[in-house]
Amino acid sequence: MNWIVTILLALAVFFFAIGTIGILRLPDFYSRLHAAGKCDTLAATLAVSAIALYNLHDLSFGSILVSWKVFAIVFFIFMASPTATHAITKAALIVGVVPWHKKKGGRK
Amino acid sequence: MMSQVFLATTMALVLLIFLTLVRALGGPTVLDRIVGVNMIGTKTTVLLLLIGLIYEAMPMFIDIALAYALLNFIATIGACKFFRHSKQINLEDDLATEEEVSA
């Protein structure tokens, strides 16, 4: 059980680090949003699942209740983070943030 | 042994939060800042759960983390609805300034 929790937490930190590097290094707003949305959702799901799994090491009514709440957080993050990313993308498209082009004359 | 793992994960998350704060403070457009603040909020939710595990006060911190996740989502949606009709967004990203320098 402890090894599974450790591996899940290490994977979560790895994907958080990838998302942070992406949001710092990518050249465009939309590509930064791409890095932020996917890596953040996956890493938060992994980390919170690890915490819920560790919380179940003693099976009592209280720990089961707390783990159920933690899985509620997992479910909510899994629903809400792509929705927030979609809303930010739609706001950027309406406002008129220009996507990145490789050609120099391609920008409008 | 597991508390050391949780402590190491917490320290790595705090470091990553400070790295994300660079984008949230110095993003070229307002929407970049919104993305950075959203990422910081997601990391903070995980961080609150880890703090609850370290201090062994999980039933208290779980409610704080749940409320923080809800507030983060609502704040992002609200900021997007607010800046959707705004004309004040600085649309000049760093790519445009690079092109102006090269041209």
Backbone of each chain as ProteinMPNN parsed JSONL, in Angstrom:
{"seq_chain_A": "MNWIVTILLALAVFFFAIGTIGILRLPDFYSRLHAAGKCDTLAATLAVSAIALYNLHDLSFGSILVSWKVFAIVFFIFMASPTATHAITKAALIVGVVPWHKKKGGRK", "coords_chain_A": {"N_chain_A": [[0.831, -1.215, 0.0], [1.905, 1.279, 0.876], [3.919, 1.622, -0.984], [2.53, 1.901, -3.365], [1.203, 4.312, -2.891], [3.393, 6.036, -2.67], [4.489, 5.857, -5.264], [2.383, 6.87, -6.784], [2.27, 9.511, -5.795], [4.786, 10.437, -6.586], [4.532, 10.308, -9.366], [2.535, 12.238, -9.642], [3.847, 14.601, -8.808], [5.748, 14.678, -10.815], [4.129, 15.134, -13.134], [2.989, 17.564, -12.413], [5.304, 19.114, -12.454], [5.941, 18.968, -15.174], [3.756, 20.331, -16.264], [4.207, 22.864, -15.164], [6.668, 23.578, -16.308], [5.843, 23.638, -18.949], [3.984, 25.757, -18.877], [5.66, 27.809, -18.398], [7.488, 27.853, -20.537], [6.398, 27.552, -23.127], [5.473, 29.026, -26.32], [3.06, 30.404, -26.801], [-0.233, 31.655, -26.011], [-2.323, 29.765, -26.267], [-1.003, 27.309, -26.473], [0.235, 27.257, -24.0], [-2.037, 27.053, -22.443], [-2.851, 24.532, -23.188], [-0.799, 22.923, -22.074], [-1.232, 23.546, -19.378], [-3.887, 22.707, -18.826], [-4.156, 19.834, -19.344], [-1.959, 18.542, -17.953], [-2.324, 19.474, -15.355], [-4.838, 18.469, -14.626], [-4.453, 15.654, -14.742], [-2.33, 15.31, -12.901], [-3.378, 16.302, -10.487], [-5.489, 14.533, -10.127], [-4.083, 12.096, -9.789], [-2.583, 12.661, -7.432], [-4.529, 13.232, -5.478], [-5.943, 10.86, -5.482], [-3.955, 9.175, -4.478], [-3.773, 10.187, -1.874], [-6.323, 9.59, -0.893], [-6.206, 6.813, -1.0], [-4.161, 6.283, 0.829], [-5.401, 7.127, 3.105], [-7.125, 5.106, 3.683], [-5.88, 3.137, 5.181], [-6.428, 2.285, 7.75], [-9.357, 0.688, 8.431], [-12.063, 2.23, 9.299], [-15.195, 3.736, 10.223], [-15.006, 6.512, 10.151], [-12.665, 7.012, 8.609], [-13.408, 5.937, 6.184], [-15.459, 7.655, 5.492], [-14.034, 10.066, 5.243], [-12.369, 9.362, 3.121], [-14.28, 9.033, 1.154], [-15.078, 11.675, 0.821], [-12.681, 12.695, -0.174], [-12.549, 11.372, -2.61], [-14.727, 12.594, -3.746], [-13.628, 15.118, -4.154], [-11.728, 14.42, -6.106], [-13.454, 13.657, -8.211], [-14.74, 16.108, -8.637], [-12.598, 17.789, -9.405], [-11.873, 16.483, -11.737], [-14.083, 16.98, -13.296], [-14.266, 19.801, -13.264], [-11.865, 21.042, -14.019], [-11.255, 20.666, -16.878], [-13.532, 22.037, -17.766], [-13.094, 24.663, -16.888], [-10.813, 25.225, -18.361], [-11.874, 25.13, -20.941], [-13.614, 27.335, -20.773], [-11.806, 29.442, -20.456], [-10.472, 29.288, -22.897], [-12.551, 29.901, -24.661], [-13.159, 32.508, -23.898], [-10.742, 33.715, -24.625], [-10.791, 33.362, -27.398], [-13.019, 34.916, -28.086], [-12.24, 37.45, -27.222], [-9.987, 37.792, -28.81], [-7.322, 36.839, -28.925], [-4.408, 36.176, -30.68], [-3.558, 33.215, -32.39], [-0.48, 31.295, -32.456], [1.694, 31.491, -35.23], [3.723, 29.866, -37.664], [4.733, 30.914, -40.017], [5.95, 34.148, -40.958], [4.405, 36.103, -42.187], [1.888, 35.315, -41.601], [0.337, 36.265, -39.577], [-2.623, 37.919, -38.575]], "CA_chain_A": [[0.0, 0.0, 0.0], [2.737, 2.48, 0.948], [4.665, 1.805, -2.225], [1.6, 2.416, -4.377], [0.98, 5.73, -2.588], [4.611, 6.773, -3.01], [4.634, 5.935, -6.717], [1.365, 7.795, -7.3], [2.66, 10.883, -5.463], [5.925, 10.811, -7.425], [4.0, 10.599, -10.705], [1.815, 13.505, -9.587], [4.823, 15.699, -8.792], [6.343, 14.702, -12.161], [3.238, 15.795, -14.093], [2.915, 18.983, -12.024], [6.528, 19.775, -12.928], [5.84, 19.116, -16.626], [2.815, 21.411, -16.524], [4.818, 24.155, -14.828], [7.662, 23.882, -17.347], [5.094, 24.002, -20.149], [3.362, 27.078, -18.769], [6.707, 28.837, -18.415], [8.381, 27.846, -21.69], [5.753, 27.476, -24.442], [5.52, 30.376, -26.882], [1.795, 31.007, -27.163], [-1.241, 31.502, -24.961], [-3.106, 28.531, -26.412], [-0.159, 26.16, -26.135], [0.376, 27.275, -22.543], [-3.291, 26.535, -21.885], [-2.798, 23.091, -23.439], [0.046, 22.316, -21.047], [-1.824, 23.729, -18.051], [-5.114, 21.943, -18.628], [-4.018, 18.372, -19.257], [-1.046, 18.093, -16.901], [-2.875, 19.777, -14.041], [-5.927, 17.537, -14.312], [-3.908, 14.316, -14.469], [-1.509, 15.297, -11.686], [-4.23, 16.465, -9.312], [-6.222, 13.281, -9.939], [-3.166, 11.108, -9.222], [-2.19, 12.992, -6.065], [-5.651, 13.125, -4.547], [-6.216, 9.424, -5.374], [-2.967, 8.617, -3.553], [-4.129, 10.58, -0.51], [-7.501, 8.811, -0.489], [-5.783, 5.421, -0.794], [-3.414, 6.209, 2.09], [-6.327, 7.356, 4.212], [-7.893, 3.887, 3.931], [-5.054, 2.065, 5.726], [-7.212, 1.675, 8.83], [-10.745, 0.697, 7.973], [-13.097, 2.562, 10.265], [-16.259, 4.503, 9.559], [-14.536, 7.866, 9.911], [-11.706, 7.085, 7.511], [-14.147, 5.685, 4.94], [-16.176, 8.897, 5.182], [-13.056, 11.046, 4.759], [-11.931, 8.945, 1.79], [-15.36, 9.319, 0.214], [-14.992, 13.108, 0.506], [-11.516, 12.925, -1.028], [-12.924, 10.96, -3.964], [-15.59, 13.649, -4.268], [-12.729, 16.156, -4.682], [-11.199, 13.884, -7.367], [-14.506, 13.748, -9.223], [-14.997, 17.499, -8.95], [-11.466, 18.319, -10.181], [-11.926, 15.863, -13.058], [-15.126, 17.66, -14.06], [-14.196, 21.255, -13.292], [-10.658, 21.603, -14.626], [-11.463, 20.864, -18.316], [-14.548, 23.068, -18.004], [-12.446, 25.961, -16.721], [-9.931, 25.412, -19.515], [-12.744, 25.46, -22.073], [-14.128, 28.694, -20.607], [-10.709, 30.387, -20.715], [-10.227, 29.277, -24.339], [-13.632, 30.612, -25.351], [-12.965, 33.936, -23.629], [-9.604, 34.192, -25.42], [-11.201, 33.442, -28.796], [-13.94, 36.041, -28.263], [-11.484, 38.69, -27.064], [-9.184, 37.929, -30.008], [-5.903, 36.52, -28.782], [-4.014, 35.596, -31.954], [-2.743, 32.009, -32.239], [0.899, 31.365, -32.915], [1.926, 31.004, -36.586], [5.133, 29.67, -37.963], [5.102, 31.895, -41.023], [5.994, 35.503, -40.416], [3.319, 36.911, -42.712], [0.625, 34.649, -41.358], [-0.463, 36.879, -38.514], [-3.575, 38.927, -39.037]], "C_chain_A": [[0.865, 1.266, 0.0], [3.502, 2.721, -0.338], [3.77, 2.361, -3.328], [1.368, 3.908, -4.163], [2.197, 6.563, -2.974], [4.764, 6.943, -4.518], [3.613, 6.902, -7.305], [1.73, 9.243, -6.997], [3.835, 11.346, -6.316], [5.471, 11.12, -8.851], [3.257, 11.936, -10.726], [2.767, 14.685, -9.59], [5.489, 15.837, -10.164], [5.437, 15.449, -13.142], [2.993, 17.247, -13.727], [4.129, 19.744, -12.541], [6.465, 19.982, -14.435], [4.882, 20.246, -16.989], [3.415, 22.776, -16.236], [5.864, 24.558, -15.856], [6.958, 24.315, -18.63], [4.523, 25.402, -20.06], [4.421, 28.168, -18.742], [7.384, 28.954, -19.774], [7.676, 27.932, -23.041], [5.485, 28.877, -24.987], [4.191, 31.109, -26.964], [0.817, 30.846, -26.014], [-1.966, 30.174, -25.057], [-2.275, 27.296, -26.093], [0.115, 26.103, -24.637], [-0.873, 26.724, -21.877], [-3.367, 25.03, -22.068], [-1.983, 22.38, -22.362], [-0.63, 22.393, -19.676], [-3.007, 22.799, -17.843], [-4.881, 20.465, -18.416], [-3.148, 17.943, -18.088], [-1.627, 18.354, -15.524], [-3.972, 18.794, -13.658], [-5.39, 16.168, -13.926], [-3.15, 14.281, -13.148], [-2.368, 15.448, -10.439], [-5.027, 15.197, -9.049], [-5.343, 12.212, -9.301], [-2.87, 11.393, -7.755], [-3.342, 12.79, -5.092], [-6.093, 11.666, -4.415], [-5.229, 8.752, -4.414], [-3.321, 8.946, -2.108], [-5.336, 9.79, -0.016], [-7.134, 7.362, -0.208], [-5.021, 5.272, 0.52], [-4.347, 6.36, 3.281], [-7.12, 6.099, 4.565], [-7.075, 2.805, 4.61], [-5.615, 1.51, 7.017], [-8.681, 1.82, 8.474], [-11.677, 0.967, 9.144], [-14.134, 3.416, 9.545], [-15.792, 5.916, 9.219], [-13.597, 7.962, 8.729], [-12.394, 6.802, 6.171], [-14.903, 6.941, 4.519], [-15.226, 9.947, 4.613], [-12.582, 10.669, 3.359], [-13.018, 9.174, 0.752], [-15.354, 10.801, -0.168], [-13.809, 13.398, -0.411], [-11.828, 12.478, -2.458], [-13.929, 11.913, -4.578], [-14.753, 14.789, -4.831], [-12.13, 15.704, -6.009], [-12.213, 14.058, -8.488], [-14.734, 15.2, -9.63], [-13.858, 18.1, -9.769], [-11.517, 17.779, -11.605], [-13.016, 16.492, -13.915], [-14.769, 19.127, -14.299], [-12.987, 21.777, -14.052], [-10.757, 21.704, -16.153], [-12.524, 21.904, -18.636], [-13.949, 24.47, -17.884], [-11.521, 26.257, -17.894], [-10.733, 25.795, -20.761], [-13.249, 26.891, -21.975], [-13.044, 29.725, -20.896], [-10.436, 30.456, -22.213], [-11.29, 30.067, -25.079], [-13.521, 32.114, -25.127], [-11.829, 34.491, -24.467], [-9.992, 34.316, -26.884], [-12.118, 34.62, -29.035], [-13.177, 37.361, -28.184], [-10.551, 38.907, -28.261], [-7.703, 37.757, -29.783], [-5.475, 35.731, -30.02], [-3.214, 34.323, -31.709], [-1.376, 32.163, -32.88], [1.015, 30.796, -34.319], [3.405, 30.83, -36.81], [5.617, 30.657, -39.018], [5.09, 33.292, -40.435], [4.849, 36.351, -40.925], [1.955, 36.363, -42.37], [-0.232, 35.315, -40.306], [-1.407, 37.906, -39.102], [-3.522, 40.136, -38.107]], "O_chain_A": [[0.613, 2.202, -0.759], [3.713, 3.864, -0.744], [4.202, 3.191, -4.128], [1.338, 4.682, -5.121], [2.065, 7.653, -3.53], [5.119, 8.019, -4.999], [3.931, 7.667, -8.216], [1.526, 10.118, -7.838], [3.887, 12.505, -6.727], [5.954, 12.066, -9.472], [3.336, 12.679, -11.704], [2.533, 15.668, -10.293], [5.761, 16.945, -10.626], [5.909, 16.3, -13.896], [2.809, 18.084, -14.61], [4.008, 20.876, -13.01], [6.877, 21.027, -14.937], [5.15, 21.026, -17.903], [3.169, 23.735, -16.967], [5.951, 25.725, -16.237], [7.406, 25.234, -19.315], [4.56, 26.156, -21.032], [4.122, 29.327, -19.029], [7.818, 30.045, -20.143], [8.297, 28.347, -24.019], [5.291, 29.814, -24.213], [4.178, 32.322, -27.176], [1.011, 30.0, -25.141], [-2.201, 29.521, -24.04], [-2.783, 26.341, -25.506], [0.216, 25.017, -24.066], [-0.791, 26.016, -20.873], [-3.887, 24.324, -21.204], [-2.414, 21.368, -21.807], [-0.605, 21.431, -18.909], [-3.119, 22.166, -16.792], [-5.346, 19.894, -17.43], [-3.544, 17.076, -17.31], [-1.446, 17.545, -14.614], [-4.038, 18.338, -12.516], [-5.804, 15.585, -12.924], [-3.301, 13.344, -12.364], [-2.111, 14.787, -9.432], [-5.226, 14.815, -7.896], [-5.777, 11.504, -8.392], [-2.901, 10.484, -6.925], [-3.154, 12.24, -4.007], [-6.57, 11.267, -3.353], [-5.606, 7.876, -3.636], [-3.189, 8.102, -1.221], [-5.376, 9.368, 1.14], [-7.679, 6.747, 0.708], [-5.19, 4.288, 1.24], [-4.107, 5.785, 4.342], [-7.724, 6.033, 5.636], [-7.505, 1.652, 4.633], [-5.315, 0.369, 7.366], [-9.18, 2.922, 8.246], [-12.038, 0.055, 9.888], [-13.953, 3.772, 8.38], [-16.121, 6.457, 8.164], [-13.707, 8.887, 7.925], [-12.008, 7.36, 5.144], [-14.98, 7.255, 3.332], [-15.547, 10.63, 3.64], [-12.411, 11.538, 2.505], [-12.719, 9.475, -0.404], [-15.592, 11.151, -1.324], [-13.903, 14.232, -1.312], [-11.415, 13.135, -3.414], [-13.991, 12.039, -5.801], [-15.105, 15.37, -5.857], [-12.027, 16.5, -6.943], [-11.884, 14.541, -9.572], [-14.902, 15.5, -10.812], [-14.107, 18.838, -10.722], [-11.246, 18.502, -12.564], [-12.889, 16.533, -15.139], [-14.945, 19.639, -15.405], [-13.06, 22.84, -14.668], [-10.378, 22.739, -16.702], [-12.438, 22.583, -19.659], [-14.26, 25.355, -18.681], [-11.448, 27.391, -18.367], [-10.33, 26.666, -21.531], [-13.31, 27.594, -22.984], [-13.314, 30.759, -21.507], [-10.195, 31.536, -22.753], [-10.985, 30.814, -26.009], [-13.757, 32.903, -26.042], [-11.923, 35.61, -24.971], [-9.578, 35.262, -27.553], [-12.022, 35.27, -30.075], [-13.424, 38.277, -28.968], [-10.338, 40.041, -28.688], [-6.9, 38.464, -30.393], [-6.105, 34.733, -30.37], [-2.282, 34.334, -30.905], [-1.149, 33.032, -33.722], [0.487, 29.716, -34.583], [4.232, 31.538, -36.235], [6.734, 31.171, -38.949], [4.314, 33.588, -39.526], [4.357, 37.222, -40.208], [0.948, 36.91, -42.819], [-1.405, 34.973, -40.152], [-1.047, 38.663, -40.004], [-4.249, 41.107, -38.315]]}, "seq_chain_B": "MMSQVFLATTMALVLLIFLTLVRALGGPTVLDRIVGVNMIGTKTTVLLLLIGLIYEAMPMFIDIALAYALLNFIATIGACKFFRHSKQINLEDDLATEEEVSA", "coords_chain_B": {"N_chain_B": [[8.134, 6.923, 7.883], [6.358, 7.345, 5.772], [5.508, 9.904, 6.358], [7.716, 11.407, 5.775], [7.758, 11.145, 3.011], [5.395, 12.508, 2.371], [6.137, 15.023, 3.269], [8.268, 15.67, 1.542], [6.884, 15.72, -0.897], [5.21, 17.894, -0.385], [7.079, 19.986, -0.183], [8.097, 20.008, -2.795], [5.779, 20.733, -4.156], [5.361, 23.329, -3.177], [7.585, 24.639, -4.223], [6.961, 24.38, -6.972], [4.661, 25.91, -7.033], [5.708, 28.454, -6.598], [7.135, 28.698, -8.96], [5.061, 28.724, -10.8], [3.903, 31.072, -10.1], [5.46, 32.972, -11.321], [4.506, 33.056, -13.962], [1.909, 33.813, -13.386], [2.222, 36.339, -12.324], [3.663, 37.791, -14.251], [2.442, 37.455, -16.743], [1.802, 37.926, -20.258], [-0.807, 38.592, -21.174], [-4.07, 39.198, -19.682], [-5.459, 36.833, -19.535], [-3.51, 34.885, -19.415], [-2.654, 35.269, -16.819], [-4.94, 34.413, -15.503], [-4.921, 31.683, -16.133], [-2.573, 30.94, -14.792], [-3.292, 31.478, -12.122], [-5.336, 29.664, -11.828], [-3.936, 27.241, -12.05], [-2.337, 27.461, -9.76], [-4.319, 27.338, -7.825], [-5.257, 24.703, -8.134], [-2.963, 23.272, -7.368], [-2.827, 24.138, -4.749], [-5.043, 22.965, -3.6], [-4.293, 20.233, -3.521], [-2.114, 20.586, -1.891], [-3.256, 21.401, 0.535], [-4.546, 19.053, 1.302], [-2.322, 17.426, 1.702], [-1.076, 18.751, 3.819], [-3.002, 18.3, 5.739], [-2.656, 15.526, 6.02], [-0.08, 15.458, 7.078], [-0.271, 16.81, 9.537], [-2.087, 15.172, 10.697], [-4.796, 15.784, 10.822], [-7.005, 15.215, 9.209], [-9.94, 15.166, 8.827], [-10.602, 17.825, 9.246], [-9.121, 19.332, 7.375], [-10.042, 18.37, 4.975], [-12.499, 19.483, 4.373], [-11.774, 22.137, 4.048], [-10.163, 21.919, 1.783], [-12.006, 21.009, -0.111], [-13.779, 23.209, -0.245], [-11.958, 25.051, -1.203], [-11.384, 24.055, -3.751], [-13.897, 24.306, -4.995], [-14.207, 27.135, -4.847], [-12.071, 27.967, -6.419], [-12.762, 27.07, -8.994], [-15.157, 28.543, -9.393], [-14.153, 31.143, -9.276], [-12.465, 31.202, -11.51], [-14.303, 30.826, -13.63], [-15.89, 33.102, -13.258], [-14.026, 35.176, -13.656], [-13.409, 34.743, -16.33], [-15.902, 35.255, -17.543], [-16.032, 37.918, -16.928], [-13.824, 39.147, -18.226], [-14.426, 38.601, -20.811], [-15.911, 40.467, -22.226], [-14.305, 42.622, -22.206], [-12.309, 45.388, -23.203], [-9.811, 45.921, -22.432], [-7.698, 44.231, -22.477], [-4.335, 43.403, -22.838], [-3.166, 42.672, -25.869], [-0.757, 42.252, -27.015], [1.553, 39.914, -27.295], [4.658, 38.277, -26.348], [5.713, 37.263, -28.654], [4.965, 38.993, -30.706], [6.432, 41.266, -30.076], [8.951, 40.239, -30.477], [8.891, 39.86, -33.252], [8.686, 42.484, -34.096], [11.119, 43.442, -33.28], [12.834, 41.938, -34.915], [12.055, 42.793, -37.405]], "CA_chain_B": [[8.642, 6.888, 6.515], [5.401, 7.971, 4.86], [5.419, 11.346, 6.617], [8.799, 12.05, 5.013], [7.311, 11.213, 1.609], [4.434, 13.606, 2.253], [6.866, 16.295, 3.446], [9.01, 15.933, 0.306], [5.91, 16.122, -1.911], [4.762, 19.246, -0.059], [8.124, 20.945, -0.546], [8.142, 20.107, -4.259], [4.607, 21.487, -4.607], [5.564, 24.753, -2.87], [8.525, 25.134, -5.243], [6.257, 24.512, -8.25], [3.737, 27.038, -6.918], [6.468, 29.688, -6.816], [7.472, 28.805, -10.386], [3.857, 29.117, -11.529], [3.63, 32.469, -9.754], [6.144, 33.815, -12.3], [3.579, 33.274, -15.067], [0.713, 34.505, -12.908], [2.518, 37.752, -12.097], [4.202, 38.488, -15.406], [1.892, 36.991, -18.005], [1.597, 39.037, -21.194], [-2.206, 39.008, -21.194], [-4.799, 38.923, -18.443], [-5.894, 35.428, -19.529], [-2.378, 34.111, -18.908], [-2.692, 35.334, -15.351], [-6.043, 33.565, -15.03], [-4.448, 30.297, -16.214], [-1.614, 30.73, -13.713], [-3.991, 31.439, -10.84], [-6.073, 28.394, -11.801], [-2.975, 26.182, -11.73], [-1.952, 27.61, -8.354], [-5.424, 26.854, -7.014], [-5.273, 23.231, -8.149], [-1.854, 22.807, -6.54], [-3.114, 24.443, -3.354], [-5.976, 21.939, -3.111], [-3.491, 19.057, -3.169], [-1.239, 20.972, -0.775], [-4.046, 21.392, 1.77], [-4.746, 17.656, 1.708], [-1.055, 16.902, 2.228], [-0.883, 19.345, 5.152], [-3.881, 17.548, 6.626], [-2.05, 14.238, 6.321], [1.12, 15.637, 7.901], [-0.684, 17.158, 10.888], [-3.054, 14.151, 11.125], [-6.084, 16.427, 11.085], [-7.616, 15.071, 7.887], [-11.352, 15.562, 8.709], [-10.751, 19.273, 9.189], [-8.554, 19.92, 6.162], [-10.734, 17.905, 3.774], [-13.546, 20.449, 4.045], [-11.116, 23.334, 3.528], [-9.719, 21.637, 0.416], [-13.194, 20.945, -0.967], [-14.233, 24.581, -0.453], [-10.983, 25.754, -2.038], [-11.566, 23.606, -5.131], [-15.108, 24.946, -5.507], [-13.987, 28.571, -5.027], [-11.144, 28.143, -7.527], [-13.532, 26.915, -10.221], [-16.086, 29.662, -9.544], [-13.375, 32.354, -9.554], [-12.0, 31.149, -12.891], [-15.439, 31.062, -14.521], [-16.284, 34.489, -13.12], [-13.035, 36.046, -14.293], [-13.564, 34.592, -17.785], [-17.098, 35.985, -17.957], [-15.798, 39.355, -16.785], [-12.881, 39.668, -19.216], [-14.854, 38.278, -22.171], [-16.417, 41.662, -22.894], [-13.442, 43.74, -21.858], [-11.399, 45.852, -24.253], [-8.595, 46.393, -21.784], [-6.684, 43.181, -22.431], [-3.148, 43.664, -23.641], [-3.07, 41.554, -26.798], [0.592, 42.14, -27.562], [2.357, 38.929, -26.579], [6.1, 38.445, -26.528], [6.043, 36.923, -30.035], [4.815, 40.193, -31.523], [7.57, 42.152, -29.833], [10.108, 39.636, -31.147], [8.805, 40.146, -34.673], [8.988, 43.893, -34.307], [12.568, 43.623, -33.138], [13.532, 41.37, -36.068], [11.665, 43.515, -38.614]], "C_chain_B": [[7.673, 7.605, 5.573], [5.279, 9.458, 5.11], [6.55, 12.082, 5.907], [8.446, 12.159, 3.536], [6.337, 12.371, 1.415], [5.122, 14.952, 2.388], [7.633, 16.659, 2.18], [8.059, 16.372, -0.806], [5.419, 17.545, -1.67], [5.797, 20.291, -0.452], [8.232, 21.114, -2.051], [6.962, 20.915, -4.779], [4.757, 22.971, -4.319], [6.535, 25.373, -3.873], [7.818, 25.341, -6.579], [5.242, 25.654, -8.215], [4.483, 28.344, -7.15], [6.875, 29.829, -8.283], [6.256, 29.22, -11.204], [3.507, 30.576, -11.276], [4.351, 33.431, -10.703], [5.211, 34.116, -13.459], [2.354, 34.061, -14.609], [0.985, 35.988, -12.67], [2.901, 38.464, -13.379], [3.677, 38.011, -16.728], [1.625, 38.142, -18.956], [0.146, 39.509, -21.24], [-2.853, 38.678, -19.858], [-5.175, 37.45, -18.364], [-4.761, 34.507, -19.116], [-2.353, 34.113, -17.384], [-3.801, 34.458, -14.796], [-5.626, 32.101, -15.064], [-3.476, 29.994, -15.083], [-2.287, 30.624, -12.359], [-4.788, 30.145, -10.71], [-5.146, 27.226, -11.457], [-2.549, 26.243, -10.269], [-3.058, 27.095, -7.443], [-5.508, 25.341, -6.982], [-4.165, 22.666, -7.272], [-2.152, 23.043, -5.066], [-4.111, 23.451, -2.762], [-5.233, 20.687, -2.665], [-2.625, 19.346, -1.941], [-1.984, 20.954, 0.555], [-4.291, 19.972, 2.242], [-3.471, 17.07, 2.293], [-0.752, 17.471, 3.61], [-1.771, 18.643, 6.169], [-3.332, 16.185, 6.973], [-0.865, 14.388, 7.252], [0.731, 15.928, 9.343], [-1.711, 16.193, 11.459], [-4.372, 14.773, 11.569], [-6.91, 16.393, 9.799], [-9.085, 15.497, 7.841], [-11.574, 17.065, 8.724], [-10.293, 19.822, 7.839], [-9.291, 19.476, 4.906], [-11.829, 18.886, 3.367], [-12.945, 21.735, 3.484], [-10.696, 23.112, 2.076], [-10.894, 21.589, -0.545], [-13.719, 22.345, -1.271], [-13.27, 25.339, -1.338], [-11.119, 25.35, -3.495], [-12.797, 24.256, -5.754], [-14.873, 26.426, -5.796], [-13.062, 28.853, -6.196], [-11.883, 28.067, -8.854], [-14.454, 28.108, -10.454], [-15.325, 30.948, -9.897], [-12.883, 32.368, -10.985], [-13.131, 31.455, -13.863], [-15.874, 32.521, -14.471], [-15.317, 35.441, -13.788], [-13.138, 35.951, -15.81], [-14.789, 35.348, -18.279], [-16.879, 37.49, -17.883], [-14.917, 39.874, -17.92], [-13.298, 39.348, -20.644], [-15.283, 39.525, -22.929], [-15.521, 42.862, -22.631], [-12.558, 44.114, -23.037], [-10.023, 46.179, -23.698], [-7.473, 45.367, -21.802], [-5.53, 43.537, -23.363], [-2.911, 42.483, -24.569], [-1.67, 41.362, -27.342], [1.369, 41.118, -26.74], [3.826, 39.103, -26.951], [6.534, 38.104, -27.958], [5.972, 38.151, -30.924], [5.994, 41.132, -31.308], [8.835, 41.58, -30.461], [10.093, 39.944, -32.64], [9.129, 41.605, -34.957], [10.486, 44.148, -34.182], [13.287, 43.106, -34.377], [13.206, 42.14, -37.332], [12.122, 44.965, -38.581]], "O_chain_B": [[8.086, 8.364, 4.697], [4.979, 10.214, 4.186], [6.386, 13.227, 5.487], [8.789, 13.143, 2.881], [6.425, 13.118, 0.441], [4.751, 15.914, 1.715], [7.651, 17.823, 1.782], [8.375, 17.282, -1.572], [5.231, 18.313, -2.613], [5.455, 21.346, -0.986], [8.434, 22.226, -2.54], [7.105, 21.69, -5.724], [4.329, 23.798, -5.124], [6.331, 26.501, -4.323], [8.038, 26.351, -7.249], [4.987, 26.293, -9.235], [3.97, 29.244, -7.816], [6.953, 30.944, -8.799], [6.378, 29.966, -12.175], [2.896, 31.236, -12.116], [3.917, 34.569, -10.879], [5.111, 35.259, -13.904], [1.824, 34.881, -15.358], [0.077, 36.809, -12.799], [2.514, 39.614, -13.587], [4.36, 38.131, -17.745], [1.258, 39.23, -18.513], [-0.104, 40.711, -21.335], [-2.279, 37.984, -19.019], [-5.211, 36.872, -17.278], [-5.007, 33.453, -18.529], [-2.071, 33.097, -16.749], [-3.638, 33.831, -13.749], [-5.935, 31.348, -14.14], [-3.537, 28.924, -14.479], [-1.91, 29.789, -11.536], [-4.906, 29.591, -9.616], [-5.506, 26.339, -10.683], [-2.415, 25.21, -9.612], [-2.781, 26.486, -6.409], [-5.795, 24.752, -5.939], [-4.379, 21.71, -6.526], [-1.771, 22.233, -4.221], [-4.045, 23.129, -1.575], [-5.492, 20.143, -1.592], [-2.427, 18.49, -1.079], [-1.432, 20.55, 1.578], [-4.253, 19.702, 3.443], [-3.518, 16.309, 3.26], [-0.233, 16.765, 4.475], [-1.367, 18.415, 7.309], [-3.512, 15.716, 8.097], [-0.654, 13.547, 8.126], [1.318, 15.372, 10.271], [-2.162, 16.373, 12.59], [-4.98, 14.35, 12.552], [-7.443, 17.412, 9.361], [-9.467, 16.154, 6.873], [-12.614, 17.541, 8.268], [-10.965, 20.657, 7.233], [-9.184, 20.132, 3.87], [-12.069, 19.104, 2.179], [-13.504, 22.353, 2.578], [-10.85, 24.0, 1.238], [-10.794, 22.074, -1.672], [-14.065, 22.645, -2.414], [-13.688, 26.177, -2.137], [-10.989, 26.189, -4.385], [-12.755, 24.705, -6.899], [-15.277, 26.929, -6.845], [-13.229, 29.852, -6.894], [-11.665, 28.895, -9.738], [-14.532, 28.629, -11.566], [-15.789, 31.744, -10.713], [-12.876, 33.42, -11.624], [-12.961, 32.234, -14.801], [-16.19, 33.115, -15.501], [-15.736, 36.41, -14.421], [-12.976, 36.953, -16.507], [-14.733, 36.01, -19.315], [-17.454, 38.25, -18.662], [-15.213, 40.912, -18.512], [-12.627, 39.758, -21.591], [-15.05, 39.634, -24.133], [-15.945, 44.003, -22.816], [-12.112, 43.244, -23.785], [-9.16, 46.665, -24.429], [-6.415, 45.593, -21.215], [-5.731, 43.919, -24.516], [-2.502, 41.412, -24.121], [-1.42, 40.397, -28.064], [1.795, 41.41, -25.623], [4.183, 39.96, -27.759], [7.569, 38.574, -28.429], [6.818, 38.337, -31.798], [6.496, 41.727, -32.261], [9.695, 42.329, -30.923], [11.129, 40.248, -33.232], [9.777, 41.917, -35.956], [11.046, 44.976, -34.9], [14.233, 43.733, -34.853], [14.013, 42.143, -38.261], [11.873, 45.713, -39.526]]}, "name": "protein", "num_of_chains": 2, "seq": "MNWIVTILLALAVFFFAIGTIGILRLPDFYSRLHAAGKCDTLAATLAVSAIALYNLHDLSFGSILVSWKVFAIVFFIFMASPTATHAITKAALIVGVVPWHKKKGGRKMMSQVFLATTMALVLLIFLTLVRALGGPTVLDRIVGVNMIGTKTTVLLLLIGLIYEAMPMFIDIALAYALLNFIATIGACKFFRHSKQINLEDDLATEEEVSA"}
